[in-house]
């Protein structure tokens, strides 16, 4: 008769079962079928003097069920990640060619257009000024936008310098300032940029929008899509 101690040392050999190192799907693990075969064999070969504790048996079943549940959940999460990736790719394709409003000061001026954006004012001001600087930091245009109420105020530069000439294409900085208590205070600006391409996030990384002449920004930074 096989003793309970033998079962504890080698439950597979003692119960007449051959331990499988490889199963049909190539995994080196105990599957659901093998588990229940082992459970039935344990019941058949238990020591009649020391029968298997029903609580222990139910505990083993519960543990196996929990493990299987976690494996199924992992598989479901993998399927969900694949679905989200496909959804992200579809979303990305609709953004190419669109304009997005992002919090930054730099804007790209092409050969014929201008730069547009917005400034967010926490309170009303008697004087809102817009200063445009080129890549070397030189002021090329200064605009007085006068009295403005609190809220979002549209900004626009047509690409014409203070001398009346068309500015060369390139990246320019739009600096907004307001008068507060007799001092000039910088205000945060938002700039419209054209989405040239999209880089999908990998491994949980955020999708990146590649803007014409301005580099990339995270999708989470977009305030508005035009």
N, C-alpha and C positions, 0 to 999 in steps of 0.2 A: 504494500500500500504506500502510496506517495504521502509523505508527511507534509504538514503545513509549512515547516521550515524549508523544505525543498522548493516549495512553490514560491516562497519569498525570495530565495536566491536566484532561481531560474524558472519563472512562471511559464515560459514558452516550452522549455524542454520537459519540465515535470508534467505538463498537461498534454504532452504528445503533440504539441504544435511546433511547426517550424517557423522560426522568426524570419520575416521577410525583410531583406535589406533593400529590395527594389520592388515596387508595385507597378501596376500597369501604366500609370501616368508618369513613371520615372522618379517619384518622390521617395526619399529615404525616411519614411515616417509611418506611424500606425494609422491606418484609415478607419473609416466607420465600420466597414465589414469585419476587419480584423479585430477591432475592439469588441464587438458583440460576440464574435466567435470565442474570444478569450473569456468574456463574462460567462457565457454558457458553459464553457469548459471548467471554469472555476466552480460553478454550482454543481456540475456533475462529479467533480473530483474532490469536493470539499471533505474535510475530516468529519465524519458523523458525530464524533465526540465533541469536536469544536467547530460547529457549523459556522459558515460565513455570516458575519454580523450584517443584518439587513441595512442598518444605518450606514455602514461602511460601503456596502454595495451601491446603495442609492447615492452616496457621496461621490463614488467613482463615476457613476452615470452623469451626475450633475456637472462634475468637473469636465468630462469629455464634451458634454453638450455646450458648456461655456466656451471651451476652446474652439469647437466647431462654429459657434456663433460669432466669435471674434474673427475667424478666418473668413466667414461669409461676409462680415461687415467690411473687412479689408478689401475683399473682392468688389463689394458694392461701391466703396470709396474710389477704387481704381476706375470703375466704370463711370462714376460721376466726374472724376477728373478728366477723363477722355471726352465726355460730353461737354464739359465746361471749356475745354481747349477748342473744340469745334465751334462752340458758341462765340468764343473770343475771336477766333479767326474770321467768323462771319461779321462780327461787329467791326473788326479792324478794316475789312474790305469796304465798308460803307463810309469810313472816315477819310479815306484817301481822296484828296481834291477838295475837301471841306476846309473851312476856316474855324479855328478854335481860339477862344479867349483865355489867355493864361497869365498868371501873375509874374510879370517881368518888366524890365525897363527897355530892353533892346528890341528893335523891330527891323525888318528887312525892307529896304526900298529897292524896287526893281526899276527898270529903265523908263517906265511910263506912269506908274501909279504913285501912291502915297503910303503913309503908315497910319493906321487907325488903332484905337484902343479905348481905354477908359481910366478914370481915376475915382477912387472911393473916398468920399469926404465924410468924416465922422460928424462934422458940424458945418454950418454955413460960413462962408468967407466973403469978404469984400474984394478980395483980389486973388485970382487963380492965374498963375503964370505957367506957361509951357516953354521949356528950353530944349532945343534939339542940338545934340553934340555928335560930331563925327567920330571916327575910330581913334583919332589922336586926342580927343577931348576938347576940340575947338568948337565953340558955339557957332552954328550955321544958321539958326533961326530962333527968334525969341518972340513969343506970342502972349499978349495979355488977354485973358479970357474973362476978366472982370468979376462981377458978383456972381456967386454960385451958391445954390442951396445944398444942404446936406444930402448925401446919397451918392449915386453913381452918375458921373458926368462923362459924356463922350469926349474923346480926344481925337484930333485929326491933324495931320501934317501932309500937305499936298506935294512935298518934295522940292518946293521952291525956297531958296535961301533968302536971307535978308537983303542980299544984293540984287535979287530978282532973277538969279540964274537957277537953272535946273541942277540939283545936286546929283552927283554921280551915284550909280547903283551901289548898294552895300548895306552894312549894318550901322544903324544909328541908335543913339540913346535918347529916349524921351524922359525928361526930368520935370516933374510937376511940383510946384511949391505953392503954399498958401500963406497969406499974412495972418499971423496970430499973435496978439499982444505986441504988435510992432516988430515982430520977428518973422523971418521967412522959414517955414517949416516944410520939410519934404513930405510929399504924399505918395502913397503906394499906387503904382500904375499897373494896368493890365494891357497886354498887347495882342492884337489879332495876328495869327500866323497861319500859313497855309500848310496843311498836312501833305507831305510829299510821299511818305511811306510809313509803314508801321512795323515795329519789331515786337513779335509776340513774346510774352513773358515765359520763361522756362523755370521749372522747379519752384513755382509759386511767386516768381518775380513779377513785378508790375509791367503791363504793356507800355511800350515807349512809342510816342508819336514823334516822327522826324519831321521837323518844320523847315521849310525852305529858307536856307541861309542862316538858320538859328540853332541848329542842332536838335537834340531830342529833349522831350519833357515827358514825365509820367502821366498816364491817363488820369490819375487822381488829381492832378493839378488843374485840369480843364474846368473853367468856370462856365463856359457856354460854347455850344457848337452852332456855327452859322451855316 
